[in-house]
Amino acid sequence: MKVAFLGLGVMGFPMAGHVSRAGHEVCVYNRTRAKAELWLKSYKGSLADTPAEASAGADVVALCVGNDDDVRQVICGDAGVFEGIASGAVIVDHTTASAALARELATLCTAREIGFVDAPVSGGQAGAEGGALTVMAGGDTEAFDTALPVLEAYAKCVRLLGASGAGQLAKMVNQICIAGVVEGLSEALLFSQRAGLDTTAVIDVISQGAAQSWQMENRYKTMLAGEYEHGFAVDWMRKDLSIVLSESERMGLDLPVTQLVDDFYAEVQTMGGGRWDTSSLLARLESKHMGSNDEDKA
């Protein structure tokens, strides 16, 4: 297939690479051209100077950018996707954005006889690099089926979950779960250390039971080491949680734990940790208890 991939950040760069390695003809676009040139040094493909140029003749146009405004600009703006894409093609938006935007774009695409799939991903930078992302999709079956060979190049799990917007709503569910789990793990690690336990041994035991989670398996060692310069950034998580909280307000729902964890992440940002991994909630807790119970920390 001929594929345009727009947005070569920490996620898009390896995702586009997997598409190329799968044998598809890939044309990339990035707002900073140097990043696209760097991509071409590692993968087979071509680059374009605008989203419209990249989208010309493409069967599938995939994008992974920052937020709702970025998505609108790339698709609907000057020299955007709509100025280059042909009818019958499919746009796949991997950006974590609002469900309202997904529905809006689906309507605009339908009027142009273009397919649209909202397809946010989970798995972080490691999942993107390893081609093991989870893709939560919304849209019609025909558009999804057209895009599936591309999605399978970088995903271990791809599921169509409903009409347009369903993918974004599913990603919100994902982020609600992660927020609570990371805070719980942070509190557990601090508690174990202050109790004088061999925390590594404790995690080895409880990870075999009901407490096990992806965060525990993949983050507890770096958390104990105070290493947060990796993974999914706090700034990004706060952007995602703002979408969750706005949607929950629209539905008349109160999500107290999600709101509380979002507030905690705001505190991490004030500590200078906006680019830290989301597991840095432990750093916040440690700063709150610094200097207390020193004899218990020995």
C-alpha positions as CSV (number, residue, x, y, z in Angstrom):
1,M,0.0,0.0,0.0
2,K,1.0,3.6,-0.4
3,V,1.1,5.2,3.0
4,A,1.6,8.8,4.2
5,F,2.8,9.1,7.8
6,L,2.5,12.5,9.4
7,G,4.3,13.3,12.7
8,L,7.6,11.7,13.6
9,G,7.8,12.2,17.3
10,V,8.8,9.5,19.8
11,M,5.8,7.4,18.7
12,G,5.4,8.3,15.0
13,F,9.1,7.9,14.1
14,P,9.3,4.1,14.9
15,M,5.7,3.5,13.8
16,A,6.4,4.8,10.4
17,G,9.5,2.7,10.4
18,H,7.6,-0.5,11.0
19,V,5.3,0.4,8.1
20,S,8.3,0.8,5.8
21,R,9.8,-2.5,7.0
22,A,6.5,-4.2,6.3
23,G,6.9,-3.4,2.6
24,H,4.6,-0.5,2.2
25,E,5.6,2.6,0.2
26,V,5.9,5.3,2.8
27,C,6.1,9.0,2.5
28,V,6.7,10.9,5.7
29,Y,6.1,14.5,6.8
30,N,7.2,16.2,10.0
31,R,6.8,19.9,10.9
32,T,10.6,20.0,11.5
33,R,12.0,18.7,8.3
34,A,15.3,17.6,9.9
35,K,13.4,14.9,11.7
36,A,12.0,13.5,8.5
37,E,15.5,13.6,7.0
38,L,16.8,11.6,10.0
39,W,14.0,9.1,9.5
40,L,15.1,8.5,5.9
41,K,18.6,7.6,7.1
42,S,17.1,4.6,8.9
43,Y,14.2,3.6,6.7
44,K,13.2,3.3,3.1
45,G,10.8,5.9,1.9
46,S,10.4,9.5,0.8
47,L,9.6,12.8,2.5
48,A,7.2,15.6,1.7
49,D,7.2,19.3,2.5
50,T,3.5,19.5,3.4
51,P,0.8,17.1,4.6
52,A,-1.0,17.7,1.2
53,E,2.0,16.6,-0.7
54,A,2.5,13.5,1.5
55,S,-1.1,12.5,1.1
56,A,-1.3,12.7,-2.7
57,G,-2.0,9.3,-4.1
58,A,-1.9,7.6,-0.6
59,D,-4.2,4.7,0.2
60,V,-3.8,5.4,3.9
61,V,-2.8,8.6,5.7
62,A,-1.8,8.1,9.3
63,L,-1.0,10.9,11.7
64,C,0.4,11.0,15.2
65,V,0.6,14.6,16.4
66,G,0.0,16.6,19.6
67,N,-3.6,17.6,20.3
68,D,-6.9,18.5,18.8
69,D,-5.6,21.8,17.3
70,D,-2.6,20.0,15.7
71,V,-4.9,17.4,14.2
72,R,-7.2,20.1,12.7
73,Q,-4.3,22.0,11.3
74,V,-2.6,19.0,9.7
75,I,-5.9,17.7,8.1
76,C,-7.9,20.9,7.4
77,G,-5.3,23.7,7.3
78,D,-3.5,25.2,4.5
79,A,-1.6,22.5,2.5
80,G,-3.3,20.0,4.8
81,V,-4.3,16.5,4.1
82,F,-7.7,17.5,2.6
83,E,-5.8,19.4,-0.2
84,G,-3.9,16.3,-1.3
85,I,-5.9,13.2,-0.5
86,A,-8.0,11.4,-3.0
87,S,-11.5,10.0,-2.5
88,G,-11.5,6.4,-1.4
89,A,-8.4,6.8,0.8
90,V,-8.5,6.5,4.6
91,I,-7.2,8.8,7.3
92,V,-6.1,7.1,10.5
93,D,-5.6,9.5,13.5
94,H,-3.3,8.0,16.2
95,T,-3.3,11.2,18.2
96,T,-4.9,11.0,21.6
97,A,-7.6,13.6,21.1
98,S,-11.2,14.3,21.9
99,A,-14.1,12.0,20.8
100,A,-15.9,15.2,19.6
101,L,-13.0,15.9,17.2
102,A,-13.1,12.3,15.9
103,R,-16.8,12.6,15.1
104,E,-16.3,16.1,13.5
105,L,-13.6,14.8,11.2
106,A,-15.5,11.6,10.3
107,T,-18.4,13.8,9.1
108,L,-16.0,16.0,7.1
109,C,-14.3,12.9,5.6
110,T,-17.7,11.3,4.7
111,A,-18.6,14.4,2.7
112,R,-15.4,14.0,0.7
113,E,-15.8,10.2,0.3
114,I,-12.8,9.6,2.5
115,G,-12.7,7.0,5.3
116,F,-11.7,8.1,8.8
117,V,-10.6,6.0,11.8
118,D,-9.8,7.4,15.2
119,A,-7.1,5.0,16.5
120,P,-5.2,6.2,19.6
121,V,-2.6,3.8,20.9
122,S,-1.3,2.4,24.1
123,G,2.1,0.9,24.9
124,G,4.3,4.0,25.0
125,Q,7.6,4.6,23.3
126,A,8.8,1.0,24.0
127,G,5.7,-0.4,22.4
128,A,6.1,1.8,19.3
129,E,9.7,0.8,19.0
130,G,9.0,-2.9,19.4
131,G,5.9,-2.9,17.1
132,A,3.8,-4.0,20.0
133,L,1.2,-1.2,20.4
134,T,-2.4,-1.7,21.3
135,V,-4.7,0.2,18.9
136,M,-8.2,1.2,20.0
137,A,-10.2,2.1,16.9
138,G,-13.5,3.9,16.1
139,G,-15.1,4.2,12.6
140,D,-16.9,2.2,10.0
141,T,-15.8,-1.4,9.1
142,E,-14.8,-0.6,5.5
143,A,-12.4,2.1,6.5
144,F,-11.0,0.0,9.3
145,D,-10.4,-3.0,7.1
146,T,-8.6,-0.9,4.5
147,A,-6.2,0.5,7.2
148,L,-5.7,-2.8,9.0
149,P,-2.6,-4.0,7.1
150,V,-0.9,-0.7,8.1
151,L,-2.0,-0.9,11.7
152,E,-0.7,-4.5,12.0
153,A,2.8,-3.3,11.1
154,Y,3.2,-1.8,14.6
155,A,0.5,-3.3,16.8
156,K,0.1,-6.5,18.8
157,C,-3.6,-5.9,19.3
158,V,-5.9,-3.9,17.0
159,R,-9.7,-3.7,17.7
160,L,-12.5,-1.8,16.2
161,L,-14.7,-0.8,19.2
162,G,-17.5,1.1,17.6
163,A,-18.4,4.1,15.6
164,S,-16.3,7.2,15.2
165,G,-15.1,8.4,18.6
166,A,-15.2,5.0,20.2
167,G,-11.4,4.7,19.9
168,Q,-10.8,8.0,21.7
169,L,-13.3,7.0,24.4
170,A,-11.5,3.7,24.9
171,K,-8.2,5.5,25.3
172,M,-9.8,7.6,28.0
173,V,-10.7,4.4,29.8
174,N,-7.1,3.3,29.4
175,Q,-5.7,6.5,30.9
176,I,-8.2,6.4,33.9
177,C,-6.9,2.9,34.7
178,I,-3.3,3.9,34.4
179,A,-3.6,7.0,36.6
180,G,-5.0,5.0,39.5
181,V,-2.5,2.1,39.1
182,V,0.6,4.3,39.0
183,E,-0.5,6.2,42.1
184,G,-1.3,3.0,43.9
185,L,2.1,1.5,42.9
186,S,3.9,4.7,44.1
187,E,2.2,4.5,47.5
188,A,3.0,0.8,47.8
189,L,6.7,1.3,47.0
190,L,7.0,4.1,49.5
191,F,5.2,2.1,52.2
192,S,7.4,-0.9,51.6
193,Q,10.6,1.1,51.9
194,R,9.5,2.9,55.1
195,A,8.4,-0.5,56.6
196,G,12.0,-1.7,56.2
197,L,11.1,-4.5,53.8
198,D,13.2,-5.8,50.9
199,T,11.0,-4.0,48.3
200,T,12.5,-5.9,45.4
201,A,11.7,-9.2,47.1
202,V,8.2,-8.0,47.9
203,I,7.5,-7.0,44.4
204,D,8.8,-10.3,43.1
205,V,6.2,-12.1,45.3
206,I,3.2,-9.9,44.9
207,S,3.7,-9.6,41.1
208,Q,2.8,-13.2,40.9
209,G,-0.7,-12.5,42.4
210,A,-3.6,-10.1,42.0
211,A,-1.5,-7.0,42.5
212,Q,0.4,-7.6,39.2
213,S,0.2,-4.9,36.6
214,W,2.2,-3.7,33.5
215,Q,3.3,-0.7,35.5
216,M,4.7,-2.9,38.3
217,E,6.5,-5.2,35.9
218,N,8.0,-2.5,33.8
219,R,8.5,0.5,36.1
220,Y,9.1,-0.5,39.7
221,K,12.9,-0.9,39.3
222,T,13.3,2.5,37.6
223,M,11.0,4.1,40.2
224,L,13.1,2.7,43.1
225,A,16.2,4.0,41.3
226,G,14.7,7.4,40.9
227,E,15.0,7.2,37.1
228,Y,12.3,9.1,35.3
229,E,13.9,10.3,32.1
230,H,12.1,7.9,29.8
231,G,8.6,6.7,28.8
232,F,5.3,8.6,28.7
233,A,5.8,12.2,29.9
234,V,3.8,13.8,32.7
235,D,2.9,16.7,30.3
236,W,1.3,14.3,27.9
237,M,-0.5,12.5,30.6
238,R,-2.0,15.7,31.9
239,K,-3.2,16.5,28.4
240,D,-4.9,13.1,28.2
241,L,-6.4,13.5,31.6
242,S,-7.8,16.9,30.7
243,I,-9.6,15.2,27.9
244,V,-10.9,12.5,30.2
245,L,-12.1,15.0,32.8
246,S,-13.8,17.2,30.2
247,E,-15.6,14.2,28.7
248,S,-16.7,13.0,32.2
249,E,-18.0,16.4,33.0
250,R,-20.0,16.4,29.8
251,M,-21.5,13.0,30.8
252,G,-22.3,14.2,34.3
253,L,-19.8,11.8,36.0
254,D,-17.5,12.5,39.0
255,L,-14.1,10.8,38.7
256,P,-12.5,11.6,42.1
257,V,-9.4,9.4,41.8
258,T,-8.7,10.6,38.3
259,Q,-9.0,14.2,39.3
260,L,-6.8,13.7,42.4
261,V,-4.1,12.0,40.3
262,D,-4.2,14.8,37.8
263,D,-3.7,17.2,40.6
264,F,-0.7,15.2,41.7
265,Y,0.8,15.3,38.2
266,A,0.4,19.1,38.4
267,E,2.6,19.0,41.5
268,V,5.1,17.0,39.6
269,Q,5.2,19.6,36.9
270,T,5.9,22.3,39.5
271,M,8.8,20.1,40.6
272,G,10.2,20.5,37.1
273,G,9.1,17.0,36.1
274,G,6.9,17.8,33.1
275,R,9.0,15.6,30.9
276,W,9.5,12.9,33.5
277,D,7.8,9.5,33.0
278,T,4.4,9.2,34.6
279,S,5.8,6.8,37.2
280,S,7.4,10.0,38.8
281,L,4.4,10.1,41.1
282,L,6.7,8.3,43.5
283,A,9.1,11.3,43.4
284,R,6.2,13.5,44.5
285,L,5.4,11.3,47.4
286,E,9.1,11.1,48.5
287,S,9.4,14.9,48.4
288,K,6.3,15.1,50.6
289,H,7.9,12.8,53.2
290,M,11.5,13.9,52.9
291,G,13.2,14.0,56.3
292,S,10.5,12.2,58.1
293,N,11.0,8.8,59.8
294,D,14.7,8.8,58.9
295,E,15.4,5.9,61.1
296,D,12.8,3.8,59.3
297,K,14.5,4.4,56.0
298,A,17.8,2.9,57.1
